[in-house]
Amino acid sequence: MIQWLSIDRNTEQDEKGEKSMSDTYHFQVNLGGMLDVLSNHLYKSPDVFLRELLQNGVDAITLRQKSQPDWNGGKITITVEPGRRLVFRNNGAGLSEEGIHRFLAVIGQSSKTELVNGKIPEDYIGRFGIGLLSCFMVSDSIVVHTRPAVGGAAHMWTGLPDGTYALEPLEECPVGTAVILTAKPGMEHYFQPRKVAELVRYYGLALPVPVYLSGDPERLNSIPADFTGISRSQLLSFGEWLFEEEFLEAIPIQTPHISGVAYVLPYRTASSAKGKHRIYLKQMLLTERGDTLLPPWAFFLQCFLNTRGLRPTASREDFYEDGALSSAREEFAAAVRRHLAQLAEEDPDRLKGIVSVHAEAIKAMAVWDDELFQLFIDYLSFETSEGLMTGAALKRAGEAVWVHSVPKFKQLKPIFMAQGRLLICTGYASDQELIQAMAERFGLPFQPLREDDMFDTLEDVTAAERQRGELLLRAADEALFPFECQAKLRRFLPADLPVLYAMSDEVQFLRQLQSAQESSSGIFSDALASMLSGVEERPLATLYLNLNSPIVRRLCTARDTGLLESMVQVLYVQALLAGGHPLRGGELKTMNQALLDLLEHTAGV
């Protein structure tokens, strides 16, 4: 047996010609530790061994095609003895005895690394020279039968995980290479024909070299890498077959770095969703995740893409972040933009259908891309006090106020409707940026809501009305005092809205400070407490009582202070909930007690 990995110490001659030990040593590699890194840290699953065998097989066939331009009969055949043995054979270049010692016995040395000045040509998949070691995750030995296509003797190489290997001549062996694996205990399921076929289709569906199971004439992989000239209906049919999904649209992608199809999902997805893609590197599956290659707004797409000119990570399960990857990402975005722009001209109804389902993604795209903003803004919808309105309708609407809070919008919507004013909700992703961009680019009179100004526009009551409501206001102030809130009497529309709760920016800040102080401890809590103690006079929130409301007018005539306090407390909590304000300690309890008091009062009447 030959030692696979060893430690050597160099010798040098001194001035007298005698040998002396130098201080230069070779690293000693613990192969067992290396295998642990491969199985537990580098690769996510043992099934990558088949990917590595496919990769090496395709590269060997590519090498033979380069050296023999007239030869075009490359294929890979896999023989499976269920639960026991697997023979992975390619009829590629094969290895000479020298090549065996150089490339099979040295970790990190790839047979492709020196083909073009140390750089791997584009048509080779592999680069790191450690792929064969992945076979040790499923087999306790790796046996290689190989005969070089350029002529020469055949050999059998046997590698073991202890770092030793044996090499012996072989009489019967066709041109190419066969890798023979024997199932480890617990790995027998990888040595089943159905499992092998599944992994071949998963990793190598787009490979240009045909792959067969021995005895089965049906090719396991048969997908073209180039979709140029294929019709939309054919692309959609392929997507349905591959992803088991009926997509809304198929977007062909053909750029210097990427070819394939991006499919528009038929349902709305969240921006945090992680779609299952098929992303290949040189026609070998690299990853199902798209967050490295695809732009962040592409969550509404599911892609089948083959990439070129990009660098994989050592695990071959992601891309290396560099300039080429950035260029590929921009190319993809530009291709999607071009297709959507083409739809706007040729089939606007289809584009409207896509926008209606994926408004969130389209809005995210439009925020970051001026071209897409110009293209889509008229189609995009925004929630307003007049219902959903498109960008085109908003352009015609004239003045509008926008509020960046969904609960606040819902609270103020009926007021704006009653006043005949337009309120836009920008509390959803990208809406505020788009509304501001519309105001700037088209000169539209859109302004943000200033809450203090909003409530100052409420109609004041007369002195006589204030006098009639004096008892109600006193009872309200008494009931609201524990909650740092005061009551004011106003008139506003609609009449069926009895109260409005308003909190200035100063009040909101102090309450957030107090909440942080109550939930913290130690020095930080003490510091917040010190800041709060420095506020001499705490500003109050305001509960506006609507004199247009029949409820409030009836309360103005009541003379039972206890009844008034209970009613005000119920209306106060109602206003908090309507405005989306969080309930602080004691507020919900107070409302429940107020309701009980009202029930008792009613029973006593």
C-alpha positions as CSV (number, residue, x, y, z in Angstrom):
1,M,0.0,0.0,0.0
2,I,1.2,3.5,-0.8
3,Q,0.8,6.2,1.8
4,W,-1.7,8.7,0.4
5,L,-0.6,11.6,2.6
6,S,2.8,11.9,4.2
7,I,5.0,14.5,5.9
8,D,8.3,15.2,4.3
9,R,11.3,17.2,5.5
10,N,13.6,18.8,3.0
11,T,17.4,18.5,3.1
12,E,20.0,21.0,1.9
13,Q,23.8,20.8,1.5
14,D,26.0,23.1,3.6
15,E,29.1,24.9,2.4
16,K,31.1,21.7,3.0
17,G,28.8,19.7,0.7
18,E,27.3,17.8,3.6
19,K,23.5,17.4,3.9
20,S,21.7,19.3,6.6
21,M,18.1,19.4,7.7
22,S,16.3,22.5,6.5
23,D,13.5,24.2,8.5
24,T,10.9,23.7,5.8
25,Y,8.3,21.0,6.3
26,H,5.2,19.8,4.5
27,F,1.9,20.1,6.2
28,Q,0.5,16.8,7.6
29,V,-3.2,16.3,6.6
30,N,-5.4,14.2,8.8
31,L,-7.7,12.6,6.2
32,G,-10.2,11.5,8.8
33,G,-10.6,15.0,10.0
34,M,-10.8,16.2,6.3
35,L,-13.7,13.8,5.8
36,D,-15.4,15.1,8.9
37,V,-15.2,18.6,7.4
38,L,-16.6,17.4,4.1
39,S,-19.5,15.5,5.6
40,N,-20.5,17.8,8.5
41,H,-19.4,21.3,7.3
42,L,-18.7,21.6,3.6
43,Y,-21.5,19.5,2.1
44,K,-25.1,19.6,3.3
45,S,-25.9,16.0,2.4
46,P,-24.1,12.8,1.5
47,D,-26.1,12.7,-1.8
48,V,-23.6,15.3,-3.3
49,F,-21.3,12.3,-4.0
50,L,-23.4,11.6,-7.1
51,R,-23.2,15.3,-8.1
52,E,-19.4,15.1,-7.9
53,L,-19.3,11.9,-9.9
54,L,-21.5,13.5,-12.6
55,Q,-19.2,16.5,-12.6
56,N,-16.0,14.5,-13.0
57,G,-17.6,12.4,-15.7
58,V,-18.8,15.3,-17.8
59,D,-15.4,17.0,-17.5
60,A,-13.6,13.8,-18.5
61,I,-15.8,13.6,-21.6
62,T,-15.3,17.3,-22.4
63,L,-11.5,16.7,-22.2
64,R,-11.7,13.8,-24.6
65,Q,-13.8,15.8,-27.0
66,K,-11.1,18.6,-27.0
67,S,-8.3,16.1,-27.7
68,Q,-10.4,14.2,-30.3
69,P,-12.6,16.7,-32.1
70,D,-14.1,14.1,-34.4
71,W,-15.4,12.0,-31.4
72,N,-18.8,12.8,-30.1
73,G,-20.0,9.6,-28.4
74,G,-19.7,10.7,-24.7
75,K,-22.0,9.1,-22.2
76,I,-22.3,8.1,-18.6
77,T,-23.7,4.7,-17.5
78,I,-24.5,3.8,-13.9
79,T,-24.8,0.2,-12.7
80,V,-26.5,-0.4,-9.4
81,E,-26.5,-3.5,-7.3
82,P,-29.4,-2.6,-4.9
83,G,-28.2,-1.8,-1.4
84,R,-24.6,-3.0,-2.1
85,R,-22.7,-1.6,-5.0
86,L,-22.6,1.2,-7.5
87,V,-20.5,1.5,-10.7
88,F,-20.3,4.9,-12.2
89,R,-18.7,4.7,-15.7
90,N,-17.8,7.5,-18.2
91,N,-16.1,7.0,-21.5
92,G,-14.1,10.2,-21.3
93,A,-10.4,10.9,-21.3
94,G,-9.3,8.4,-18.6
95,L,-6.1,8.7,-16.7
96,S,-2.6,7.4,-17.2
97,E,-0.5,6.0,-14.4
98,E,1.2,9.4,-14.0
99,G,-2.2,11.1,-13.9
100,I,-3.4,8.7,-11.2
101,H,-0.5,9.6,-9.0
102,R,-0.9,13.4,-9.7
103,F,-4.7,13.8,-9.5
104,L,-6.2,10.9,-7.5
105,A,-3.7,10.9,-4.7
106,V,-3.3,14.6,-4.0
107,I,-6.1,16.5,-2.2
108,G,-6.9,19.8,-3.9
109,Q,-5.2,18.9,-7.2
110,S,-7.7,18.8,-10.1
111,S,-6.9,17.3,-13.5
112,K,-8.4,20.5,-15.0
113,T,-6.3,23.1,-13.2
114,E,-3.4,23.3,-15.6
115,L,-5.2,23.1,-18.9
116,V,-5.0,26.8,-19.7
117,N,-2.3,28.5,-17.8
118,G,-3.7,27.3,-14.5
119,K,-7.2,28.6,-15.2
120,I,-10.2,26.3,-15.8
121,P,-11.8,26.8,-19.2
122,E,-15.5,27.7,-19.3
123,D,-16.7,24.3,-20.4
124,Y,-15.3,22.5,-17.4
125,I,-17.5,22.2,-14.3
126,G,-15.0,21.3,-11.5
127,R,-12.2,23.2,-10.0
128,F,-11.3,22.2,-6.4
129,G,-10.1,18.6,-6.8
130,I,-11.7,17.4,-3.6
131,G,-15.0,16.0,-5.1
132,L,-13.9,12.4,-5.2
133,L,-13.4,12.5,-1.4
134,S,-17.2,13.0,-1.0
135,C,-17.6,9.3,-2.0
136,F,-16.2,8.3,1.4
137,M,-19.4,9.6,2.9
138,V,-21.2,6.7,1.5
139,S,-18.5,4.1,0.9
140,D,-15.5,2.8,2.9
141,S,-13.4,2.5,-0.2
142,I,-13.1,4.1,-3.6
143,V,-12.1,1.9,-6.5
144,V,-11.2,3.4,-9.9
145,H,-10.7,1.5,-13.1
146,T,-9.3,3.8,-15.8
147,R,-7.7,3.6,-19.3
148,P,-6.5,6.8,-21.1
149,A,-8.1,7.6,-24.4
150,V,-4.7,8.7,-25.8
151,G,-3.5,5.1,-25.4
152,G,-1.6,3.3,-22.7
153,A,-2.2,0.7,-20.0
154,A,-5.2,0.4,-17.8
155,H,-4.9,0.5,-14.0
156,M,-7.0,-0.1,-10.9
157,W,-6.7,2.5,-8.0
158,T,-8.0,1.7,-4.6
159,G,-8.2,4.5,-2.0
160,L,-9.1,4.1,1.7
161,P,-10.1,6.7,4.2
162,D,-7.0,6.0,6.3
163,G,-5.0,7.9,3.7
164,T,-3.5,4.9,1.8
165,Y,-4.0,3.7,-1.7
166,A,-3.0,0.8,-3.9
167,L,-2.3,0.8,-7.6
168,E,-2.1,-2.2,-9.9
169,P,-2.3,-3.0,-13.6
170,L,-5.7,-4.0,-15.1
171,E,-6.1,-6.1,-18.2
172,E,-9.8,-5.7,-19.1
173,C,-10.9,-2.1,-19.1
174,P,-12.6,0.1,-21.8
175,V,-11.4,3.7,-22.4
176,G,-12.6,6.0,-19.8
177,T,-13.1,5.7,-16.0
178,A,-15.3,3.7,-13.7
179,V,-15.7,4.5,-10.0
180,I,-16.8,1.6,-7.9
181,L,-18.4,2.2,-4.5
182,T,-19.6,-0.2,-1.8
183,A,-22.3,0.9,0.5
184,K,-21.5,1.8,4.1
185,P,-23.8,0.6,6.8
186,G,-26.7,3.0,7.0
187,M,-26.1,4.3,3.4
188,E,-27.7,1.5,1.5
189,H,-30.6,3.7,0.5
190,Y,-28.2,5.6,-1.8
191,F,-27.5,2.4,-3.6
192,Q,-31.0,1.9,-5.0
193,P,-31.9,2.4,-8.8
194,R,-34.8,4.7,-8.0
195,K,-32.7,6.9,-5.6
196,V,-29.8,7.1,-8.1
197,A,-32.2,8.1,-10.9
198,E,-33.8,10.7,-8.7
199,L,-30.4,12.3,-7.8
200,V,-29.3,12.2,-11.5
201,R,-32.4,14.1,-12.5
202,Y,-32.0,16.5,-9.6
203,Y,-28.4,17.5,-10.1
204,G,-27.8,16.7,-13.8
205,L,-31.1,17.4,-15.5
206,A,-29.5,20.0,-17.8
207,L,-26.2,18.3,-18.5
208,P,-25.2,18.0,-22.2
209,V,-23.9,14.4,-21.7
210,P,-26.5,11.6,-21.7
211,V,-26.8,9.6,-18.4
212,Y,-28.3,6.1,-18.3
213,L,-29.0,3.4,-15.8
214,S,-27.4,0.2,-17.0
215,G,-30.0,-1.9,-18.9
216,D,-32.4,1.0,-19.3
217,P,-32.4,2.7,-22.7
218,E,-34.2,5.8,-21.4
219,R,-32.0,8.8,-20.9
220,L,-32.3,10.3,-17.4
221,N,-31.5,13.9,-18.4
222,S,-32.9,15.6,-21.5
223,I,-33.4,19.3,-20.9
224,P,-31.9,21.8,-23.3
225,A,-29.7,24.5,-21.8
226,D,-30.8,27.1,-24.4
227,F,-34.4,28.1,-24.6
228,T,-34.0,30.5,-27.4
229,G,-36.9,30.3,-29.9
230,I,-39.1,28.2,-27.7
231,S,-42.7,29.5,-27.6
232,R,-44.4,30.9,-24.5
233,S,-46.8,28.0,-24.3
234,Q,-43.9,25.5,-24.4
235,L,-42.0,27.4,-21.7
236,L,-45.1,27.3,-19.5
237,S,-45.6,23.6,-20.1
238,F,-42.0,23.0,-19.2
239,G,-42.4,25.0,-16.0
240,E,-45.5,23.1,-15.1
241,W,-43.7,19.8,-15.6
242,L,-40.6,20.9,-13.6
243,F,-42.2,22.8,-10.7
244,E,-45.7,21.3,-10.8
245,E,-47.2,24.8,-11.0
246,E,-49.4,26.7,-13.5
247,F,-47.5,29.9,-13.8
248,L,-48.9,33.3,-14.9
249,E,-46.1,34.1,-17.2
250,A,-42.8,32.8,-18.6
251,I,-39.9,35.3,-19.0
252,P,-37.1,34.0,-21.2
253,I,-33.6,35.0,-19.9
254,Q,-30.7,35.1,-22.3
255,T,-27.7,37.2,-21.1
256,P,-23.9,36.8,-21.2
257,H,-24.0,35.0,-17.8
258,I,-27.5,33.5,-17.6
259,S,-29.9,31.5,-19.8
260,G,-33.2,30.0,-18.8
261,V,-36.7,31.0,-17.7
262,A,-38.1,33.1,-14.9
263,Y,-41.7,32.1,-14.1
264,V,-44.3,34.4,-12.5
265,L,-46.0,32.6,-9.6
266,P,-49.8,32.4,-9.8
267,Y,-50.3,33.5,-6.2
268,R,-49.1,36.3,-3.9
269,T,-46.0,35.7,-1.9
270,A,-44.4,37.5,1.0
271,S,-41.1,39.3,0.5
272,S,-39.5,36.9,3.0
273,A,-40.5,33.8,1.1
274,K,-37.7,31.6,-0.1
275,G,-38.8,30.1,-3.4
276,K,-37.4,26.8,-4.6
277,H,-35.5,27.5,-7.8
278,R,-33.3,25.4,-10.1
279,I,-30.1,27.3,-10.5
280,Y,-27.3,25.6,-12.4
281,L,-23.6,26.4,-13.0
282,K,-22.4,25.1,-16.4
283,Q,-25.5,22.9,-16.5
284,M,-24.9,21.3,-13.1
285,L,-27.4,22.1,-10.4
286,L,-25.8,24.4,-7.9
287,T,-28.6,25.6,-5.6
288,E,-32.4,25.8,-5.1
289,R,-31.9,29.2,-3.3
290,G,-32.0,32.4,-5.3
291,D,-31.0,35.0,-2.7
292,T,-27.4,35.2,-3.9
293,L,-28.1,35.5,-7.7
294,L,-31.5,37.1,-7.8
295,P,-32.5,40.6,-6.8
296,P,-34.3,41.0,-3.5
297,W,-37.6,41.9,-5.3
298,A,-37.6,38.7,-7.3
299,F,-39.6,36.7,-4.7
300,F,-42.6,36.6,-7.0
301,L,-40.5,34.5,-9.5
302,Q,-39.5,30.9,-9.7
303,C,-36.5,30.3,-11.9
304,F,-34.8,27.7,-14.0
305,L,-31.5,29.2,-14.8
306,N,-28.1,28.1,-16.1
307,T,-25.2,30.3,-15.3
308,R,-21.8,30.7,-16.9
309,G,-18.6,32.5,-15.9
310,L,-19.5,32.6,-12.2
311,R,-17.4,31.1,-9.4
312,P,-18.9,28.5,-7.0
313,T,-18.0,28.2,-3.4
314,A,-15.9,25.2,-2.3
315,S,-19.1,23.2,-1.5
316,R,-20.5,24.0,-4.9
317,E,-23.8,25.0,-3.2
318,D,-23.7,28.7,-3.8
319,F,-21.9,31.4,-5.8
320,Y,-18.8,33.4,-4.7
321,E,-19.6,37.1,-4.4
322,D,-17.6,39.0,-6.9
323,G,-17.9,41.3,-9.9
324,A,-19.2,38.6,-12.2
325,L,-22.0,37.7,-9.8
326,S,-23.0,41.4,-9.5
327,S,-23.1,41.7,-13.3
328,A,-25.2,38.5,-13.6
329,R,-27.7,39.9,-11.1
330,E,-28.0,43.1,-13.1
331,E,-28.4,41.2,-16.3
332,F,-31.2,39.2,-14.8
333,A,-33.0,42.3,-13.5
334,A,-32.7,44.0,-16.9
335,A,-34.1,41.0,-18.7
336,V,-37.1,40.9,-16.4
337,R,-37.6,44.7,-16.9
338,R,-37.5,44.3,-20.7
339,H,-40.0,41.6,-20.8
340,L,-42.5,43.5,-18.5
341,A,-42.0,46.6,-20.6
342,Q,-42.7,44.6,-23.7
343,L,-45.9,43.3,-22.1
344,A,-47.0,46.9,-21.4
345,E,-46.9,47.6,-25.1
346,E,-48.1,44.3,-26.5
347,D,-50.4,42.8,-23.9
348,P,-51.3,45.3,-21.2
349,D,-54.1,43.1,-19.9
350,R,-51.7,40.3,-19.1
351,L,-49.4,42.8,-17.3
352,K,-52.4,44.1,-15.3
353,G,-53.1,40.5,-14.2
354,I,-49.5,40.1,-13.0
355,V,-49.6,43.5,-11.2
356,S,-52.9,42.6,-9.5
357,V,-51.3,39.5,-8.0
358,H,-47.8,40.7,-7.2
359,A,-48.3,44.4,-6.4
360,E,-45.9,44.2,-3.5
361,A,-43.0,42.9,-5.6
362,I,-43.7,45.3,-8.5
363,K,-43.8,48.2,-6.0
364,A,-40.4,47.1,-4.6
365,M,-39.0,47.0,-8.1
366,A,-40.5,50.4,-9.0
367,V,-38.9,52.0,-5.9
368,W,-35.4,51.1,-6.9
369,D,-35.7,51.4,-10.7
370,D,-36.8,54.6,-12.4
371,E,-37.6,52.9,-15.6
372,L,-40.0,50.5,-13.9
373,F,-41.5,53.3,-11.9
374,Q,-42.4,55.1,-15.1
375,L,-43.7,51.8,-16.5
376,F,-45.8,50.6,-13.6
377,I,-47.0,53.6,-11.6
378,D,-50.2,54.0,-13.5
379,Y,-51.1,50.3,-12.9
380,L,-50.2,50.2,-9.2
381,S,-53.1,50.5,-6.6
382,F,-53.1,52.4,-3.3
383,E,-55.5,52.2,-0.4
384,T,-57.3,55.6,0.0
385,S,-60.3,57.0,1.7
386,E,-62.1,56.7,-1.6
387,G,-61.2,53.0,-1.9
388,L,-58.4,51.5,-4.0
389,M,-57.1,53.9,-6.5
390,T,-54.5,53.4,-9.3
391,G,-51.5,55.7,-9.8
392,A,-53.2,57.0,-12.9
393,A,-56.3,57.9,-10.8
394,L,-54.2,59.6,-8.1
395,K,-52.6,61.8,-10.8
396,R,-56.1,63.1,-11.6
397,A,-57.2,63.5,-7.9
398,G,-55.5,66.7,-7.1
399,E,-54.7,67.4,-3.4
400,A,-54.2,64.5,-1.1
401,V,-52.8,63.8,2.4
402,W,-50.9,60.6,3.2
403,V,-50.5,58.9,6.5
404,H,-47.9,56.2,7.2
405,S,-49.9,54.2,9.7
406,V,-52.6,51.6,8.8
407,P,-54.5,51.9,12.1
408,K,-54.4,55.7,11.9
409,F,-55.6,55.6,8.4
410,K,-58.6,53.4,9.4
411,Q,-59.4,55.8,12.2
412,L,-59.2,58.9,10.0
413,K,-60.8,57.5,6.9
414,P,-64.4,58.3,7.8
415,I,-63.5,61.8,8.7
416,F,-61.8,62.5,5.4
417,M,-64.7,60.8,3.6
418,A,-67.2,63.1,5.4
419,Q,-65.1,66.2,4.6
420,G,-64.6,65.2,0.9
421,R,-60.9,65.1,1.3
422,L,-58.5,62.4,0.0
423,L,-56.4,60.4,2.4
424,I,-53.8,57.9,1.2
425,C,-52.6,55.0,3.3
426,T,-48.8,54.5,2.9
427,G,-48.4,52.0,5.7
428,Y,-47.6,49.2,3.4
429,A,-44.3,48.2,1.9
430,S,-42.9,50.7,-0.6
431,D,-46.1,52.8,-0.7
432,Q,-44.7,55.9,1.0
433,E,-41.6,56.0,-1.3
434,L,-43.8,55.7,-4.3
435,I,-46.3,58.4,-3.2
436,Q,-43.4,60.8,-2.4
437,A,-41.9,60.0,-5.8
438,M,-45.2,60.7,-7.6
439,A,-45.4,64.1,-5.8
440,E,-41.9,65.0,-6.8
441,R,-41.8,63.7,-10.4
442,F,-45.3,64.8,-11.4
443,G,-45.7,67.9,-9.2
444,L,-48.7,66.5,-7.3
445,P,-50.0,68.3,-4.2
446,F,-49.5,65.3,-1.8
447,Q,-48.6,66.2,1.8
448,P,-47.9,64.0,4.9
449,L,-50.5,64.2,7.7
450,R,-49.5,66.4,10.6
451,E,-51.7,65.0,13.4
452,D,-51.7,68.2,15.5
453,D,-52.8,70.2,12.4
454,M,-55.4,67.6,11.6
455,F,-57.2,67.8,14.9
456,D,-56.9,71.6,15.0
457,T,-59.2,71.7,12.0
458,L,-62.0,70.1,14.0
459,E,-64.9,72.6,14.5
460,D,-65.0,74.3,17.9
461,V,-68.2,74.4,19.9
462,T,-70.0,77.5,21.1
463,A,-69.7,78.9,24.6
464,A,-73.3,77.8,25.3
465,E,-72.5,74.2,24.1
466,R,-69.4,74.0,26.1
467,Q,-71.4,75.1,29.2
468,R,-74.0,72.4,28.6
469,G,-71.2,69.8,28.4
470,E,-69.3,71.1,31.4
471,L,-70.3,68.2,33.7
472,L,-69.4,65.7,31.0
473,L,-66.0,67.3,30.5
474,R,-65.3,67.3,34.3
475,A,-66.3,63.7,34.6
476,A,-64.2,62.8,31.5
477,D,-61.1,64.5,32.9
478,E,-61.6,62.7,36.1
479,A,-62.0,59.3,34.4
480,L,-59.0,59.9,32.0
481,F,-56.6,61.4,34.6
482,P,-55.0,58.0,35.3
483,F,-54.2,57.6,31.6
484,E,-52.6,61.0,31.2
485,C,-55.4,62.1,28.9
486,Q,-57.7,65.1,28.7
487,A,-61.1,65.6,27.1
488,K,-62.2,68.3,24.7
489,L,-65.6,69.0,23.1
490,R,-65.6,69.4,19.3
491,R,-67.8,68.9,16.3
492,F,-66.7,66.8,13.3
493,L,-68.0,64.4,10.7
494,P,-69.1,61.7,10.5
495,A,-71.7,62.0,13.2
496,D,-71.6,58.2,14.0
497,L,-68.0,58.6,15.3
498,P,-68.4,59.7,18.9
499,V,-64.7,60.1,19.9
500,L,-61.2,60.6,18.4
501,Y,-58.0,59.9,20.3
502,A,-55.0,62.2,19.5
503,M,-51.5,62.0,20.8
504,S,-48.8,64.6,19.9
505,D,-45.3,63.5,18.9
506,E,-44.1,64.7,22.3
507,V,-46.6,62.6,24.1
508,Q,-45.8,59.6,21.9
509,F,-42.1,59.9,22.6
510,L,-42.5,60.2,26.4
511,R,-44.8,57.1,26.4
512,Q,-42.3,55.1,24.4
513,L,-39.6,56.2,26.8
514,Q,-41.7,55.1,29.8
515,S,-42.5,51.8,28.2
516,A,-38.8,51.2,27.6
517,Q,-38.0,52.1,31.2
518,E,-40.6,49.7,32.6
519,S,-39.4,46.8,30.5
520,S,-35.6,47.3,31.2
521,S,-33.5,47.0,34.3
522,G,-30.2,48.1,35.8
523,I,-28.3,51.1,34.6
524,F,-30.3,51.6,31.5
525,S,-33.6,51.6,33.4
526,D,-32.2,54.2,35.9
527,A,-31.0,56.4,33.0
528,L,-34.5,56.4,31.4
529,A,-36.1,57.1,34.8
530,S,-33.8,60.0,35.3
531,M,-34.8,61.4,31.8
532,L,-38.5,61.1,32.6
533,S,-38.1,62.7,36.0
534,G,-36.6,65.8,34.3
535,V,-39.9,66.4,32.5
536,E,-41.6,69.0,34.8
537,E,-45.0,69.0,33.2
538,R,-46.1,65.9,31.3
539,P,-48.1,66.7,28.2
540,L,-51.4,65.0,27.9
541,A,-53.1,63.1,25.1
542,T,-56.6,64.3,24.0
543,L,-59.9,62.5,23.7
544,Y,-62.1,64.6,21.4
545,L,-65.8,64.2,22.1
546,N,-68.0,64.7,19.0
547,L,-71.0,66.9,19.7
548,N,-72.4,65.9,16.4
549,S,-72.8,62.3,17.8
550,P,-76.1,61.5,19.4
551,I,-74.2,59.5,22.1
552,V,-72.2,62.6,23.1
553,R,-75.2,64.9,23.0
554,R,-77.1,62.5,25.3
555,L,-74.2,62.4,27.7
556,C,-74.2,66.2,27.9
557,T,-77.7,66.0,29.4
558,A,-76.9,63.3,32.0
559,R,-76.3,64.3,35.6
560,D,-75.0,61.0,37.1
561,T,-71.3,61.5,37.4
562,G,-70.6,57.8,37.9
563,L,-72.5,57.0,34.8
564,L,-70.6,59.6,32.8
565,E,-67.2,58.4,34.0
566,S,-68.0,54.8,33.1
567,M,-69.2,55.8,29.6
568,V,-66.1,58.0,29.0
569,Q,-63.8,55.1,30.0
570,V,-65.6,52.7,27.5
571,L,-65.4,55.3,24.7
572,Y,-61.7,56.0,25.6
573,V,-60.7,52.3,25.1
574,Q,-62.8,52.1,22.0
575,A,-60.9,55.1,20.5
576,L,-57.6,53.5,21.4
577,L,-58.5,50.3,19.6
578,A,-59.9,52.2,16.6
579,G,-56.6,54.1,16.3
580,G,-54.4,51.1,16.7
581,H,-52.9,52.3,19.9
582,P,-51.5,49.7,22.3
583,L,-53.5,49.2,25.5
584,R,-51.3,50.0,28.6
585,G,-51.7,48.3,31.9
586,G,-55.0,48.9,33.5
587,E,-56.8,50.3,30.5
588,L,-58.5,47.0,29.5
589,K,-59.3,46.3,33.1
590,T,-60.8,49.7,33.5
591,M,-63.1,49.2,30.5
592,N,-64.3,45.9,31.9
593,Q,-65.0,47.5,35.2
594,A,-66.8,50.4,33.5
595,L,-69.0,47.9,31.6
596,L,-69.9,46.2,34.9
597,D,-70.7,49.5,36.4
598,L,-73.0,50.3,33.5
599,L,-74.8,47.0,33.8
600,E,-75.3,47.6,37.5
601,H,-76.6,51.1,36.8
602,T,-79.0,49.7,34.2
603,A,-80.3,47.1,36.5
604,G,-80.9,49.7,39.2
605,V,-82.9,51.9,36.9
